[in-house]
Amino acid sequence: MAGRFEGRVAFITGGSRGIGKGVVQLFAEEGAKVAFIDLNEEALGETAKELQEKGYDCLAKVADVTDPDQVNDVFKEVHETFGSVDILVNNAGVIRDNLLFKMTDSDWQTVMDVHLKGSFNAARAAQKYMVEKKYGRIINISSTSALGNRGQANYAAAKAGLQGFTKTLAIELGKYGITANSVAPGFIETEMTKETAGRIGISFDDLIKASVANIPVGRSGKPADIANAVAFFADENSSFVNGQVIYVAGGPKN
Ligand code: NDP
């Protein structure tokens, strides 16, 4: 049986671990050719090896989303190798949490650069190929923190900004058969949340327990939960779903 994304090319930023890796795996399993970029060469190589061992087509490159030249070059290579870029998932992310009075200029700028400039760089590079083909799906990974979160003034601003960015892409690109939507995850078990546990000085298990206490479905999220929502927006049949945000967090905050 042909997979849902057979014949499609998906490009994922920050695809070698965590949520990005979950998204890469889903697209590969459902028939897409997958391209992904990341900063960490070792993790990138390991993920690419796992996919190749299963017989999936993939192209993995070290590239920094904040650098427009690197991003443009990779998109060109992906287009030359696979013939199109149909789906873009802007997932690469970092946190530099701190209360406002302790937040440095660098904490602020790094988070803005990776989430906002990075997504801008990749979307601008991708739209060229998508407009040519009159087809595209852009999915930006926002966060429940877009609604505000203590210690995350930089991250909340960037993730809220991404939602406005997404809606604007939806308005500008809709007429070319391109949709843009956001997935806003809640607490997902990844290296990023592990890092948070370390920073606040508790074990990862304790952070999970504390988070789950406020999650209506009574469990934490896994990368596959987010990949599932990304796939909904990426589906060819979702062509009338445009400029939306879906919160994938096990329920509203309680
Ligand atoms: P991880 O830290 O596990 O993975 C993020 C990936 O992004 C890493 O592989 C990292 O590479 C890569 N990356 C960071 N900076 C760059 C860059 N400049 N260029 C290219 N790649 C880069 O995080 P998650 O999987 O948890 O998060 C994925 C996305 O989901 C992020 O946007 C995050 O903000 C968002 N999110 C996560 C939530 C969670 O609970 N985990 C909740 C809500 C949103 P490297 O390892 O080399 O630095």
py3Dmol code that shows the C-alpha trace and the ligand (Angstrom):
import py3Dmol

protein = """\
ATOM      1  CA  MET A   1       0.000   0.000   0.000  1.00  0.00           C
ATOM      2  CA  ALA A   2       1.386   3.432  -0.962  1.00  0.00           C
ATOM      3  CA  GLY A   3       2.158   5.672   2.001  1.00  0.00           C
ATOM      4  CA  ARG A   4       0.308   8.918   2.577  1.00  0.00           C
ATOM      5  CA  PHE A   5       3.392  10.956   1.567  1.00  0.00           C
ATOM      6  CA  GLU A   6       4.592   8.792  -1.331  1.00  0.00           C
ATOM      7  CA  GLY A   7       6.231  11.004  -3.989  1.00  0.00           C
ATOM      8  CA  ARG A   8       6.624  13.923  -1.567  1.00  0.00           C
ATOM      9  CA  VAL A   9       9.836  15.511  -0.332  1.00  0.00           C
ATOM     10  CA  ALA A  10       9.839  16.707   3.275  1.00  0.00           C
ATOM     11  CA  PHE A  11      12.456  19.057   4.739  1.00  0.00           C
ATOM     12  CA  ILE A  12      12.786  19.226   8.526  1.00  0.00           C
ATOM     13  CA  THR A  13      15.035  21.577  10.479  1.00  0.00           C
ATOM     14  CA  GLY A  14      16.583  20.233  13.691  1.00  0.00           C
ATOM     15  CA  GLY A  15      15.688  16.742  12.506  1.00  0.00           C
ATOM     16  CA  SER A  16      18.268  14.566  14.187  1.00  0.00           C
ATOM     17  CA  ARG A  17      16.703  14.279  17.625  1.00  0.00           C
ATOM     18  CA  GLY A  18      13.590  14.941  19.690  1.00  0.00           C
ATOM     19  CA  ILE A  19      10.450  16.164  17.987  1.00  0.00           C
ATOM     20  CA  GLY A  20      12.274  16.765  14.692  1.00  0.00           C
ATOM     21  CA  LYS A  21      13.443  13.161  14.592  1.00  0.00           C
ATOM     22  CA  GLY A  22       9.896  11.961  15.298  1.00  0.00           C
ATOM     23  CA  VAL A  23       8.680  14.031  12.347  1.00  0.00           C
ATOM     24  CA  VAL A  24      11.474  12.746  10.083  1.00  0.00           C
ATOM     25  CA  GLN A  25      10.604   9.146  11.026  1.00  0.00           C
ATOM     26  CA  LEU A  26       6.889   9.584  10.361  1.00  0.00           C
ATOM     27  CA  PHE A  27       7.434  11.102   6.916  1.00  0.00           C
ATOM     28  CA  ALA A  28       9.961   8.411   5.978  1.00  0.00           C
ATOM     29  CA  GLU A  29       7.665   5.616   7.198  1.00  0.00           C
ATOM     30  CA  GLU A  30       4.773   7.076   5.209  1.00  0.00           C
ATOM     31  CA  GLY A  31       6.687   7.206   1.937  1.00  0.00           C
ATOM     32  CA  ALA A  32       8.284  10.675   1.697  1.00  0.00           C
ATOM     33  CA  LYS A  33      11.883  11.352   0.813  1.00  0.00           C
ATOM     34  CA  VAL A  34      13.256  13.222   3.796  1.00  0.00           C
ATOM     35  CA  ALA A  35      15.892  15.927   4.064  1.00  0.00           C
ATOM     36  CA  PHE A  36      16.930  17.284   7.427  1.00  0.00           C
ATOM     37  CA  ILE A  37      19.490  19.660   8.851  1.00  0.00           C
ATOM     38  CA  ASP A  38      21.023  20.062  12.258  1.00  0.00           C
ATOM     39  CA  LEU A  39      24.088  21.481  13.955  1.00  0.00           C
ATOM     40  CA  ASN A  40      25.351  18.285  15.561  1.00  0.00           C
ATOM     41  CA  GLU A  41      27.113  16.174  12.944  1.00  0.00           C
ATOM     42  CA  GLU A  42      27.235  13.036  15.079  1.00  0.00           C
ATOM     43  CA  ALA A  43      23.514  12.993  15.910  1.00  0.00           C
ATOM     44  CA  LEU A  44      22.721  13.821  12.296  1.00  0.00           C
ATOM     45  CA  GLY A  45      24.823  10.899  11.052  1.00  0.00           C
ATOM     46  CA  GLU A  46      23.208   8.486  13.526  1.00  0.00           C
ATOM     47  CA  THR A  47      19.680   9.430  12.515  1.00  0.00           C
ATOM     48  CA  ALA A  48      20.559   9.240   8.809  1.00  0.00           C
ATOM     49  CA  LYS A  49      22.102   5.783   9.364  1.00  0.00           C
ATOM     50  CA  GLU A  50      18.966   4.528  11.158  1.00  0.00           C
ATOM     51  CA  LEU A  51      16.811   5.652   8.230  1.00  0.00           C
ATOM     52  CA  GLN A  52      19.136   4.249   5.554  1.00  0.00           C
ATOM     53  CA  GLU A  53      19.250   0.881   7.336  1.00  0.00           C
ATOM     54  CA  LYS A  54      15.481   0.741   6.982  1.00  0.00           C
ATOM     55  CA  GLY A  55      15.808   1.516   3.270  1.00  0.00           C
ATOM     56  CA  TYR A  56      14.445   5.077   3.398  1.00  0.00           C
ATOM     57  CA  ASP A  57      15.625   7.861   1.068  1.00  0.00           C
ATOM     58  CA  CYS A  58      17.185  10.661   3.073  1.00  0.00           C
ATOM     59  CA  LEU A  59      19.593  13.537   2.830  1.00  0.00           C
ATOM     60  CA  ALA A  60      21.097  14.860   6.069  1.00  0.00           C
ATOM     61  CA  LYS A  61      23.253  17.967   6.229  1.00  0.00           C
ATOM     62  CA  VAL A  62      24.945  20.038   8.883  1.00  0.00           C
ATOM     63  CA  ALA A  63      23.536  23.550   8.497  1.00  0.00           C
ATOM     64  CA  ASP A  64      22.657  26.417  10.788  1.00  0.00           C
ATOM     65  CA  VAL A  65      19.115  27.741  10.269  1.00  0.00           C
ATOM     66  CA  THR A  66      20.238  31.220  11.288  1.00  0.00           C
ATOM     67  CA  ASP A  67      22.583  31.465   8.287  1.00  0.00           C
ATOM     68  CA  PRO A  68      20.641  32.272   5.091  1.00  0.00           C
ATOM     69  CA  ASP A  69      23.468  31.181   2.780  1.00  0.00           C
ATOM     70  CA  GLN A  70      23.742  27.754   4.392  1.00  0.00           C
ATOM     71  CA  VAL A  71      19.967  27.348   4.308  1.00  0.00           C
ATOM     72  CA  ASN A  72      19.670  28.394   0.648  1.00  0.00           C
ATOM     73  CA  ASP A  73      22.484  26.028  -0.340  1.00  0.00           C
ATOM     74  CA  VAL A  74      20.871  23.043   1.354  1.00  0.00           C
ATOM     75  CA  PHE A  75      17.492  23.720  -0.237  1.00  0.00           C
ATOM     76  CA  LYS A  76      19.188  23.915  -3.639  1.00  0.00           C
ATOM     77  CA  GLU A  77      20.894  20.597  -3.005  1.00  0.00           C
ATOM     78  CA  VAL A  78      17.671  18.952  -1.840  1.00  0.00           C
ATOM     79  CA  HIS A  79      15.855  20.219  -4.919  1.00  0.00           C
ATOM     80  CA  GLU A  80      18.632  18.963  -7.203  1.00  0.00           C
ATOM     81  CA  THR A  81      18.713  15.577  -5.461  1.00  0.00           C
ATOM     82  CA  PHE A  82      15.016  14.846  -4.974  1.00  0.00           C
ATOM     83  CA  GLY A  83      13.390  17.130  -7.598  1.00  0.00           C
ATOM     84  CA  SER A  84      11.129  19.164  -5.290  1.00  0.00           C
ATOM     85  CA  VAL A  85      10.547  20.470  -1.785  1.00  0.00           C
ATOM     86  CA  ASP A  86       6.897  19.811  -0.920  1.00  0.00           C
ATOM     87  CA  ILE A  87       6.813  20.001   2.864  1.00  0.00           C
ATOM     88  CA  LEU A  88       8.824  22.213   5.229  1.00  0.00           C
ATOM     89  CA  VAL A  89       8.765  21.728   8.986  1.00  0.00           C
ATOM     90  CA  ASN A  90      10.451  24.542  10.917  1.00  0.00           C
ATOM     91  CA  ASN A  91      11.333  22.677  14.083  1.00  0.00           C
ATOM     92  CA  ALA A  92      14.904  23.671  15.077  1.00  0.00           C
ATOM     93  CA  GLY A  93      14.825  25.309  18.460  1.00  0.00           C
ATOM     94  CA  VAL A  94      16.776  26.312  21.535  1.00  0.00           C
ATOM     95  CA  ILE A  95      15.916  27.625  24.977  1.00  0.00           C
ATOM     96  CA  ARG A  96      17.761  30.243  27.010  1.00  0.00           C
ATOM     97  CA  ASP A  97      15.365  30.513  29.958  1.00  0.00           C
ATOM     98  CA  ASN A  98      15.722  33.126  32.662  1.00  0.00           C
ATOM     99  CA  LEU A  99      13.602  35.601  34.554  1.00  0.00           C
ATOM    100  CA  LEU A 100      13.447  38.922  32.727  1.00  0.00           C
ATOM    101  CA  PHE A 101      15.827  40.741  35.068  1.00  0.00           C
ATOM    102  CA  LYS A 102      18.471  38.058  34.555  1.00  0.00           C
ATOM    103  CA  MET A 103      17.959  37.548  30.834  1.00  0.00           C
ATOM    104  CA  THR A 104      20.958  38.662  28.799  1.00  0.00           C
ATOM    105  CA  ASP A 105      20.978  40.286  25.362  1.00  0.00           C
ATOM    106  CA  SER A 106      22.504  37.100  24.065  1.00  0.00           C
ATOM    107  CA  ASP A 107      19.735  34.914  25.635  1.00  0.00           C
ATOM    108  CA  TRP A 108      17.170  37.086  23.868  1.00  0.00           C
ATOM    109  CA  GLN A 109      18.940  37.264  20.514  1.00  0.00           C
ATOM    110  CA  THR A 110      19.840  33.578  20.248  1.00  0.00           C
ATOM    111  CA  VAL A 111      16.245  32.520  20.769  1.00  0.00           C
ATOM    112  CA  MET A 112      14.945  35.096  18.269  1.00  0.00           C
ATOM    113  CA  ASP A 113      17.564  34.083  15.714  1.00  0.00           C
ATOM    114  CA  VAL A 114      16.958  30.342  15.825  1.00  0.00           C
ATOM    115  CA  HIS A 115      13.157  30.354  16.009  1.00  0.00           C
ATOM    116  CA  LEU A 116      12.209  33.438  14.012  1.00  0.00           C
ATOM    117  CA  LYS A 117      15.095  34.161  11.657  1.00  0.00           C
ATOM    118  CA  GLY A 118      15.649  30.435  11.172  1.00  0.00           C
ATOM    119  CA  SER A 119      12.027  29.842  10.179  1.00  0.00           C
ATOM    120  CA  PHE A 120      12.105  32.924   7.952  1.00  0.00           C
ATOM    121  CA  ASN A 121      15.292  31.728   6.222  1.00  0.00           C
ATOM    122  CA  ALA A 122      13.898  28.257   5.570  1.00  0.00           C
ATOM    123  CA  ALA A 123      10.421  29.398   4.507  1.00  0.00           C
ATOM    124  CA  ARG A 124      11.879  31.965   2.116  1.00  0.00           C
ATOM    125  CA  ALA A 125      14.163  29.340   0.589  1.00  0.00           C
ATOM    126  CA  ALA A 126      11.359  26.757   0.346  1.00  0.00           C
ATOM    127  CA  GLN A 127       8.654  28.996  -1.133  1.00  0.00           C
ATOM    128  CA  LYS A 128      10.673  29.481  -4.297  1.00  0.00           C
ATOM    129  CA  TYR A 129      10.391  25.767  -5.156  1.00  0.00           C
ATOM    130  CA  MET A 130       6.854  25.458  -3.807  1.00  0.00           C
ATOM    131  CA  VAL A 131       5.533  28.425  -5.820  1.00  0.00           C
ATOM    132  CA  GLU A 132       7.142  26.987  -8.973  1.00  0.00           C
ATOM    133  CA  LYS A 133       5.334  23.688  -8.345  1.00  0.00           C
ATOM    134  CA  LYS A 134       2.134  25.356  -7.103  1.00  0.00           C
ATOM    135  CA  TYR A 135       2.174  23.043  -4.106  1.00  0.00           C
ATOM    136  CA  GLY A 136       3.521  23.263  -0.596  1.00  0.00           C
ATOM    137  CA  ARG A 137       2.924  22.596   3.063  1.00  0.00           C
ATOM    138  CA  ILE A 138       4.743  24.700   5.668  1.00  0.00           C
ATOM    139  CA  ILE A 139       4.411  23.713   9.314  1.00  0.00           C
ATOM    140  CA  ASN A 140       6.012  25.822  12.025  1.00  0.00           C
ATOM    141  CA  ILE A 141       6.565  24.392  15.494  1.00  0.00           C
ATOM    142  CA  SER A 142       5.323  26.913  18.030  1.00  0.00           C
ATOM    143  CA  SER A 143       4.636  26.102  21.716  1.00  0.00           C
ATOM    144  CA  THR A 144       2.070  26.464  24.473  1.00  0.00           C
ATOM    145  CA  SER A 145       4.624  28.966  25.818  1.00  0.00           C
ATOM    146  CA  ALA A 146       3.373  31.353  23.104  1.00  0.00           C
ATOM    147  CA  LEU A 147       0.566  32.038  25.596  1.00  0.00           C
ATOM    148  CA  GLY A 148       3.116  33.143  28.206  1.00  0.00           C
ATOM    149  CA  ASN A 149       5.404  31.200  30.527  1.00  0.00           C
ATOM    150  CA  ARG A 150       7.456  32.264  33.526  1.00  0.00           C
ATOM    151  CA  GLY A 151      11.176  32.436  32.720  1.00  0.00           C
ATOM    152  CA  GLN A 152      10.605  32.362  28.971  1.00  0.00           C
ATOM    153  CA  ALA A 153      10.080  35.983  27.855  1.00  0.00           C
ATOM    154  CA  ASN A 154      12.362  35.374  24.863  1.00  0.00           C
ATOM    155  CA  TYR A 155      10.948  31.963  23.931  1.00  0.00           C
ATOM    156  CA  ALA A 156       7.303  32.990  24.453  1.00  0.00           C
ATOM    157  CA  ALA A 157       7.808  36.051  22.239  1.00  0.00           C
ATOM    158  CA  ALA A 158       9.489  33.973  19.535  1.00  0.00           C
ATOM    159  CA  LYS A 159       6.844  31.230  19.618  1.00  0.00           C
ATOM    160  CA  ALA A 160       3.989  33.766  19.546  1.00  0.00           C
ATOM    161  CA  GLY A 161       5.830  35.544  16.725  1.00  0.00           C
ATOM    162  CA  LEU A 162       5.956  32.309  14.787  1.00  0.00           C
ATOM    163  CA  GLN A 163       2.169  32.103  14.897  1.00  0.00           C
ATOM    164  CA  GLY A 164       1.867  35.568  13.300  1.00  0.00           C
ATOM    165  CA  PHE A 165       4.525  34.594  10.777  1.00  0.00           C
ATOM    166  CA  THR A 166       2.557  31.443   9.936  1.00  0.00           C
ATOM    167  CA  LYS A 167      -0.710  33.311   9.391  1.00  0.00           C
ATOM    168  CA  THR A 168       1.028  35.785   7.089  1.00  0.00           C
ATOM    169  CA  LEU A 169       2.543  32.998   5.005  1.00  0.00           C
ATOM    170  CA  ALA A 170      -0.920  31.458   4.800  1.00  0.00           C
ATOM    171  CA  ILE A 171      -2.332  34.710   3.419  1.00  0.00           C
ATOM    172  CA  GLU A 172       0.515  35.354   0.963  1.00  0.00           C
ATOM    173  CA  LEU A 173       1.052  31.838  -0.346  1.00  0.00           C
ATOM    174  CA  GLY A 174      -2.426  30.318  -0.336  1.00  0.00           C
ATOM    175  CA  LYS A 175      -3.049  31.219  -3.968  1.00  0.00           C
ATOM    176  CA  TYR A 176      -0.056  29.078  -4.980  1.00  0.00           C
ATOM    177  CA  GLY A 177      -1.454  25.925  -3.404  1.00  0.00           C
ATOM    178  CA  ILE A 178       0.744  26.384  -0.367  1.00  0.00           C
ATOM    179  CA  THR A 179      -0.632  26.201   3.173  1.00  0.00           C
ATOM    180  CA  ALA A 180       1.100  27.319   6.365  1.00  0.00           C
ATOM    181  CA  ASN A 181       0.057  26.139   9.811  1.00  0.00           C
ATOM    182  CA  SER A 182       1.522  25.833  13.308  1.00  0.00           C
ATOM    183  CA  VAL A 183       1.697  23.004  15.788  1.00  0.00           C
ATOM    184  CA  ALA A 184       2.093  24.202  19.369  1.00  0.00           C
ATOM    185  CA  PRO A 185       3.307  21.387  21.620  1.00  0.00           C
ATOM    186  CA  GLY A 186       2.929  21.213  25.374  1.00  0.00           C
ATOM    187  CA  PHE A 187       5.344  19.199  27.510  1.00  0.00           C
ATOM    188  CA  ILE A 188       7.193  16.680  25.317  1.00  0.00           C
ATOM    189  CA  GLU A 189       9.932  14.363  26.575  1.00  0.00           C
ATOM    190  CA  THR A 190      13.080  15.378  24.679  1.00  0.00           C
ATOM    191  CA  GLU A 191      16.613  16.623  25.307  1.00  0.00           C
ATOM    192  CA  MET A 192      15.164  20.142  25.534  1.00  0.00           C
ATOM    193  CA  THR A 193      12.927  19.297  28.503  1.00  0.00           C
ATOM    194  CA  LYS A 194      15.782  17.242  30.024  1.00  0.00           C
ATOM    195  CA  GLU A 195      17.893  20.409  29.816  1.00  0.00           C
ATOM    196  CA  THR A 196      15.138  22.309  31.639  1.00  0.00           C
ATOM    197  CA  ALA A 197      15.181  19.738  34.470  1.00  0.00           C
ATOM    198  CA  GLY A 198      18.957  20.170  34.766  1.00  0.00           C
ATOM    199  CA  ARG A 199      18.698  23.933  34.791  1.00  0.00           C
ATOM    200  CA  ILE A 200      16.139  24.047  37.576  1.00  0.00           C
ATOM    201  CA  GLY A 201      18.032  21.366  39.500  1.00  0.00           C
ATOM    202  CA  ILE A 202      15.548  18.481  39.578  1.00  0.00           C
ATOM    203  CA  SER A 203      15.627  15.035  38.001  1.00  0.00           C
ATOM    204  CA  PHE A 204      13.951  14.531  34.651  1.00  0.00           C
ATOM    205  CA  ASP A 205      11.534  12.044  36.275  1.00  0.00           C
ATOM    206  CA  ASP A 206      10.477  14.658  38.822  1.00  0.00           C
ATOM    207  CA  LEU A 207       9.955  17.259  36.092  1.00  0.00           C
ATOM    208  CA  ILE A 208       7.815  14.777  34.153  1.00  0.00           C
ATOM    209  CA  LYS A 209       5.736  14.000  37.286  1.00  0.00           C
ATOM    210  CA  ALA A 210       5.233  17.702  38.039  1.00  0.00           C
ATOM    211  CA  SER A 211       4.228  18.435  34.443  1.00  0.00           C
ATOM    212  CA  VAL A 212       1.872  15.473  34.160  1.00  0.00           C
ATOM    213  CA  ALA A 213       0.004  16.681  37.252  1.00  0.00           C
ATOM    214  CA  ASN A 214      -1.266  19.570  35.088  1.00  0.00           C
ATOM    215  CA  ILE A 215      -1.962  17.618  31.916  1.00  0.00           C
ATOM    216  CA  PRO A 216      -5.614  16.527  31.611  1.00  0.00           C
ATOM    217  CA  VAL A 217      -4.867  13.257  29.755  1.00  0.00           C
ATOM    218  CA  GLY A 218      -2.481  12.288  32.565  1.00  0.00           C
ATOM    219  CA  ARG A 219       0.691  11.695  30.593  1.00  0.00           C
ATOM    220  CA  SER A 220       3.521  13.644  29.009  1.00  0.00           C
ATOM    221  CA  GLY A 221       3.860  14.011  25.249  1.00  0.00           C
ATOM    222  CA  LYS A 222       6.188  12.082  22.956  1.00  0.00           C
ATOM    223  CA  PRO A 223       7.699  13.260  19.646  1.00  0.00           C
ATOM    224  CA  ALA A 224       5.260  10.948  17.811  1.00  0.00           C
ATOM    225  CA  ASP A 225       2.321  12.939  19.256  1.00  0.00           C
ATOM    226  CA  ILE A 226       3.638  16.063  17.544  1.00  0.00           C
ATOM    227  CA  ALA A 227       4.570  14.256  14.338  1.00  0.00           C
ATOM    228  CA  ASN A 228       0.951  13.081  14.089  1.00  0.00           C
ATOM    229  CA  ALA A 229      -0.343  16.677  14.148  1.00  0.00           C
ATOM    230  CA  VAL A 230       2.337  17.809  11.691  1.00  0.00           C
ATOM    231  CA  ALA A 231       1.260  15.037   9.324  1.00  0.00           C
ATOM    232  CA  PHE A 232      -2.346  16.239   9.473  1.00  0.00           C
ATOM    233  CA  PHE A 233      -1.323  19.690   8.211  1.00  0.00           C
ATOM    234  CA  ALA A 234       1.105  18.182   5.683  1.00  0.00           C
ATOM    235  CA  ASP A 235      -1.504  15.906   4.152  1.00  0.00           C
ATOM    236  CA  GLU A 236      -2.515  16.705   0.583  1.00  0.00           C
ATOM    237  CA  ASN A 237      -6.172  16.519   1.704  1.00  0.00           C
ATOM    238  CA  SER A 238      -5.643  19.335   4.239  1.00  0.00           C
ATOM    239  CA  SER A 239      -5.543  21.946   1.454  1.00  0.00           C
ATOM    240  CA  PHE A 240      -8.393  23.992   3.018  1.00  0.00           C
ATOM    241  CA  VAL A 241      -6.737  24.124   6.449  1.00  0.00           C
ATOM    242  CA  ASN A 242      -4.563  27.229   6.329  1.00  0.00           C
ATOM    243  CA  GLY A 243      -3.152  29.685   8.866  1.00  0.00           C
ATOM    244  CA  GLN A 244      -4.198  27.609  11.886  1.00  0.00           C
ATOM    245  CA  VAL A 245      -2.572  26.699  15.172  1.00  0.00           C
ATOM    246  CA  ILE A 246      -3.211  23.361  16.814  1.00  0.00           C
ATOM    247  CA  TYR A 247      -2.212  22.975  20.463  1.00  0.00           C
ATOM    248  CA  VAL A 248      -1.017  19.445  21.122  1.00  0.00           C
ATOM    249  CA  ALA A 249      -0.664  19.392  24.876  1.00  0.00           C
ATOM    250  CA  GLY A 250      -2.943  16.709  26.308  1.00  0.00           C
ATOM    251  CA  GLY A 251      -5.589  19.326  27.015  1.00  0.00           C
ATOM    252  CA  PRO A 252      -5.797  22.972  28.016  1.00  0.00           C
ATOM    253  CA  LYS A 253      -3.862  24.160  31.065  1.00  0.00           C
ATOM    254  CA  ASN A 254      -5.724  23.332  34.275  1.00  0.00           C
TER     255      ASN A 254
END
"""
ligand_1 = """\
48
NDP
P 15.716 19.367 21.027
O 16.627 20.276 21.746
O 15.665 17.937 21.437
O 15.999 19.414 19.469
C 16.148 20.643 18.805
C 16.981 20.404 17.577
O 17.159 21.671 16.915
C 18.367 19.882 17.933
O 18.664 18.786 17.112
C 19.254 21.063 17.631
O 20.534 20.732 17.165
C 18.502 21.748 16.517
N 18.969 23.118 16.352
C 19.113 24.072 17.327
N 19.600 25.199 16.817
C 19.775 24.969 15.494
C 20.266 25.755 14.428
N 20.684 27.019 14.630
N 20.313 25.216 13.189
C 19.916 23.937 12.982
N 19.449 23.145 13.950
C 19.388 23.638 15.200
O 14.276 20.027 21.139
P 12.793 19.461 20.964
O 12.786 18.313 20.048
O 12.200 19.355 22.280
O 12.121 20.722 20.260
C 11.820 20.799 18.874
C 10.957 22.024 18.640
O 9.764 21.913 19.410
C 11.620 23.333 19.084
O 11.279 24.360 18.202
C 10.997 23.578 20.443
O 11.036 24.933 20.783
C 9.603 23.059 20.221
N 8.880 22.691 21.420
C 9.345 21.714 22.272
C 8.621 21.373 23.405
C 9.057 20.305 24.350
O 8.396 20.136 25.401
N 10.099 19.546 24.073
C 7.373 22.073 23.755
C 6.992 23.086 22.796
C 7.713 23.376 21.685
P 21.805 20.549 18.152
O 21.481 19.395 19.004
O 22.911 20.282 17.230
O 21.919 21.838 18.900
"""
view = py3Dmol.view(width=600, height=400)
view.addModel(protein, "pdb")
view.setStyle({"model": 0}, {"cartoon": {"style": "trace"}})
view.addModel(ligand_1, "xyz")
view.setStyle({"model": 1}, {"stick": {}})
view.zoomTo()
view.show()
